[in-house]
Amino acid sequence: MSNLKYKEKITDDLTDTYEIIKSVGRGIETGKIDPRSAITNLAEALRKLDSAKYFIDREWNELFHMWY
């Protein structure tokens, strides 16, 4: 149905972000992650979100310019 050019990349980044955050949360609950590792992993999750936003913006700009 959707013919978005970057759909797979966006989906992968969002899925990775979800998995990282879930993993950090479990590590905190069980006490099996140190604060430095938690922060490092959450920083990686933020980079994944930034990447997804970048490709969403690109997708939007390409669609917008196609119509106008």
Helices and strands as residue ranges (DSSP letters): H 7-30, H 35-67
